[in-house]
Amino acid sequence: MIENLALYFRPKNIQEMCGQKHLCAKNAPFRMLLQKQSISHSIFFGPAGVGKTTLAKIIATQMELPFYEMDATNIKVEEIRKILKTHRNSLAKPLIFIDEVHRLSKTQQEVLLIPMEKREAIIIGASTENPYFTLTSGIRSRSMLFEFFPLEDSDLEEVLKRAKKELDFSIEKEAREYLISSSSGDVRSMLNLLEFTLKITSHVDLQTLKSLRPSALKDGVSSSDTHYDLISAMIKSVRGSDVDAGLYYLARLIDGGESADFIARRLVILASEDIGNANPNALNLANSSLQSVSKIGFPEARIILSQTLIYLACSPKSNSAYMAINEAQKYIKESRALKIPKYLTKLGAKDYKYPHSFGGWVEQNYLDIDLKFYKSSRIGFEKTLDEWLEKIKYPE
């Protein structure tokens, strides 16, 4: 019996990679960069068991680079400095792979900046968290960001076929389906379950599998209830002010193992995009919810998410702020840049009319031409803002 099936069946080259076709297909830009030996600092982010570490090792092999695998939970700055010193004068710079890179402290991240800038090594970090929220801007700006997705059932089926060719076992149809579906796109999990089942019996049946894994893994929603469809349905229900439908989809997301942070971030976006200044406090509550669930986590985070969702669903809706910035950006892309009036610059500051010197407002052009991007919905607090603006410009 082969020990550690996940390691034994780990792909040795990019052709053997299962899933991640957006990175590994023949015409994928990432694969083309690898063929040209041009992979630089990168952050691989996505769920566990989908090939992040494997692809990093394939890069090191194909580019013939010394490979160092480290874990951010116990990494020491001196270790990195020692590696860099060892390879300082060598032609082949080391590839330093840091798993759980989001767990690096800001100080540890800053230590990497100069070596990254000077290309003293290729740094590849792997994370199950979104790097836009967990890594410093310095790390992100020096790295390419590549998202990894849960493997499809068909990808896991291919791996299982490879295992059957090399291992002496039989498997019932229901057991095969459960082995694949319950692994939730995590090939390492599937092979680990198979390995321990084969220690018990060479004929894999559903009962044995369920005795070792009573229910499906919940690292995310299943293929039939996709991540994007459920979150889309929740957002659209809240936008449509249907409290109960919103709560239903929220419960489905929680039950499917969706992270509280991800749900909260989507509610923050909704609070600004779909409610905006019709109820400015919606954004405050959503942002507080995001901060709270990141510190508390499930199961209690479900209460915070429920409170926020109900408040957002019941709030007056306006997309005026969303439409306004879209119109402004559209104008910027399609039109020539406008000249800034001289009295708004440092050189012409002496001609600038300071509104506070005129009771809070004074008539003055801030653009060369008259543009109109913002259209108030006059819903909720937006109506109050309209009245404030009217009183500012035309006091009684």
N, C-alpha and C positions, 0 to 999 in steps of 0.2 A: 504494500500500500504506500503510495506516494504521500509524503508529509507536506503540508502547506500548499494546497492546490492553487490558492490565489497567487502565490509566488511562482509556482511551477508553470502555470499557464499565462503568466504575464507576457504581453507582446514584446518581442525583441526588436521590432522595427515598426515604422509607421504604417506599413502595408498590413500588419497584423492587428492594428488598433481597431477595436469595435466601437461604433458610435462616433460622436464628435466629427461628423462628416464636414461640418463647416470649417474644421481645422485640418482634417486628414485626407480629404478627397484629393484626387490627382490635381484638380485645377484650383484647389483652395489656396488663397494667398499665403497662409501660414506654411503650408507644405512647400510652396515655391520658395519661400524665404529659407526654409531648412535645406532645401536642395542647393541653394546658393551659399550655404554656410553663413547666413546673415541674421540668425536669431540673436537678439540682444536681450537686455533686462526685460523680464516679463512677470506679470502676475496672472496666475491661473486661478480662477475662482468658480466655485460650483459645489454641488453636493459631494458627499464622500463616495468613494468607490467607483468613480467614473473615468479615471485615467490620468489625473493630474501628475502624480508622481511618476507613473509609467512614461508619459510623454517627455518629462524632464530627463529621464534616464536615456530615452531614445535620442534626444537632442545631443546629450553628452557623448553617446556612442558614435553617432553619425558625424559629429564635428570633431571627434577624437580629443575630447577635453577631459582633464582630470575632474572626477565627480565627487562632490562632498554633500552628503545628506545630513541636514540638521533639523532639529525640532525647536520651534520658537519658545516652547514652554520651559526649556532648560538650556537655552543657548547662552554662551558666554562671549562677550565682546573680544576677549583675548584669543579665543579659538579662531575667530574670523581674521583677526590681525595676523595670527601665526600662519594661516593658510595663504594670505596675501603676500606675506614676507617670503614664504617658501617658493612662490611662483613669480616673484617680482621680476626676475630676469629671464624667465622662460618664454618661448614663443607661444605656447598653448596656455592661455589663461584659464584658470579653474572655473568650473560651473558650480556655484554654491546654491544648492536647493534648500529652501527654508520652508518646512511644512508649518501649517497654522501661523502663517506670517502675520496675521492680524493680531496675534498675541504679543508681538514685539512692543516694548514700551516706546514712547516717542524718542527717548534718548538712544535706544538701540537702533531705531530707524534712522536717526540722524547720523549715527556712526557709519551707516552704509552709503550715505550720500556722496562723499568724496570718492571712495573706490568705484562707485557706479559712474560718476562723472568722468573719472580718469580711465574708465574701462579696464581697471585692474583685475576684474573678474566679471563673469556673467552671473547676475543674481536672478534667480527664478524663485518666486514665492508662491505657495499654494494656500488657498483659504476657502473655507466654507462660507465666509461672510463677504458682503459686498465691499470691495476696496474703496469705493467712493465715500464710505462712511467710517472705515476702520483704519485706513492708511493715510499718512500725511501727504499733503500736496507735493512735497519734494520727492517722495518715493513714486507717486503716481506719474508725475511729469517726466520722470526718467525711465518709465517702464511702458511696455505695451500691455494692454489689458485684454485677456482672453477669457470669455465665459465658457464654462463646461456645463453640459446639460445631462439630466438623468438619461441612462441608456434606454433605448426602446426594448420592448419584449423580444423583437426580432434579433436585436444585438445579443441579448442574453441567450437566446436559442442557439445562435451560432457558436458561442463559447461552450455551451452544453454539448453540442454535437462534437466539438473538438475533444472534450473531456471523455465522451463515450467511446471515441476511437482509440483512446490510449488507456482507458481504465476498464476493468472487467466488471460491469454492472448492468443491470436492467432497471427500467423505470416505468411505472404505470403512467398512463396518459394524464390522469387527474393529478398525480404527484408531480409530473413535469410541469403542468400548468401552474400548480401552487408554488413550486420551487422558484419559477420565474416571476410570477406576479407578486408573490409575497416579498421579493427582494427589492421591489420599488426602484428598479433601475440601477442597483448597486451590484456590480459583478463580483466584487470581493465578498460581499455578504452571501451571494448565491453559492459561490465555490466553497466558502466556509461551512455553510449548512450542508452542502453535498458531502464534504469531507467527513464531517462528524456522523452523518447518516451512514456512510460507507464503512465506518468503524463498527457499526452495529450490524448492518446487513448489506449484502450485495444486490438485493432486490429492493429498490426504493419504492415505498408505497406512501400514500397520503397520511396514514395514521402515524407512521414513524416521523415524517417531516413535521407534522403538527405537534407531536410530543416534544420536539426540540424547538419549534417556533410556533407557538399557539396562534399567533395572529401576524398579519402583514406588518413589515416595518413601516414606520410613519415618519420618514424623512421628507415627505411631500405627498401631495395628492396623487392618487392612482392615475393610470393612463386614461381610464374612462371618465374620470372627473378631473380634467386637466387643470393644472395650476392657473393658466391664463384665463380659461373659461369661467372658473369659479370666482376669481378676483374681479373679472370684468362684470360678472353678474351682480356681485356685491356692490360694486361702485355704481352701476347703473340703477340698482334698486334704491340706493341712498340718494342719488341724484334725482330719482323720481319720487322721493319722499315716501317710499314704502318701507316703514320701519320693520315690519315682520319679515318681509322678504330679505331685507338687508341682514337681519339677525340669523335667518336660516342659512344664508350663504356664509356668513361669518362662522357659524357653528360647524359647517361642512369644512371650511378651511382649517379650523382649529383641530377638528377630528382627523383631518388628513395629515396633520403634522406640520402645517405651514408655520413659519416663524412669526412670533408676535411682532418683531421689528418690521418685517416686510409688510404686514397688514397695516401697522400703524403709519408707516411711511406713505402708503397709498391713501390713507385717510387724511394725512397732512396735505397731500397734493389736491385731493378732492375739496378740502376746506377752502383752499385758495381758488382753485379753478372753477368750482361750481357754486360756491357760496360767496366768497370774496367779501366785499364791503357791504353786502346786504346784511351780514352779521359778522363783523370783524372778530368777534370773540371766538368764532368757530375755529379759526386758525390757532388762536392761543390755546384752546382746549386740545386740539389735535396735536399740537407740538408738545404740550405737557404730557399727553398720552404716550407719545413716542419716547420721551425721556423716561417716563415711569416704567413702561413695559421692558425697556432695555435693562433696567436695574432689578426688576422684580421677576419677570419671566412667568411661564405657565406653572400651575393652573390659575393663579390669582390674576394674571394679566388679562384673562378673558373678561373679567368684570370691568376693567378699565376700557378695553376695546368696545365692550357692549355699551357702556355709558357714552363714549365718544360717538359711536355709530348712531345711537338714538338721537343724540343732540344734533348731529349733522343732518340726519334725515328730517328732523322736525324744523330745521332752520329755513328761512326764506332763501331762495336760490337766485344767484346772478352770476353770469360768466363774463361780466363787463371787463374785469381786470384781465382775464385770459384773452378776450378778443382784442383788447386795446394793445397789449404787447405784441400780439400776432400781427396786427395792422402796422405797428411801428416797425417791426422787423422786416415785414414785407416791403415797406417803403424804402428802408435802408438798402435792401438787396436790389431793388429795381430802379432806384434813383441816384443821382449824383449827390455826393455829400454836400450839405449846406454849410456855408461859411458862418462861423460863430460871430455874432455882433461884437464889435471891438470893445464896447463898454462892459461886456461880460468876461473879458480876458484880463490878465494882470496888467498888460500894457495900457489898457483903456479904463482901468478901474476908477479913475477920477471922474469919469462921466457916468458911472453907474449910479442909478437911483436906489438908495437903500430903503426898502419898504418900511422898515420900522421908523424911519425918520418922517414918514408920511402917514402915520397912524396905522400901519400894518399892511397897506397895499397902495401901489401907485401904478398908473398906466405906463406900460413899458413893453417893448417887443423883445421876446426872448428867442425868436427865430426870424430869419429873413422873410419867410413867407408864412401864411396862416395855414396850419395843418390841424386836422381833427382826427385823432385816433380813438379817443375815449367817448363812448356813448353810454350814459347812465341808464340803468334799467328802471330807476326810480322805485326799486323794490326794497323794502326793509330800511336798513340804515343808509343805503345809497341815497334815498330821498332826503334824509337829513344832511348828508354831505352836499347835495345839490343846494339845499337851502343855506348851508354855511357859506358855500362859495358865492352864492348870490349876494349874501349880506356883506361878505368881504369886499366884493367889487362895487356893490351899489348899496352902501349903508343908508338907512333912513335918515 
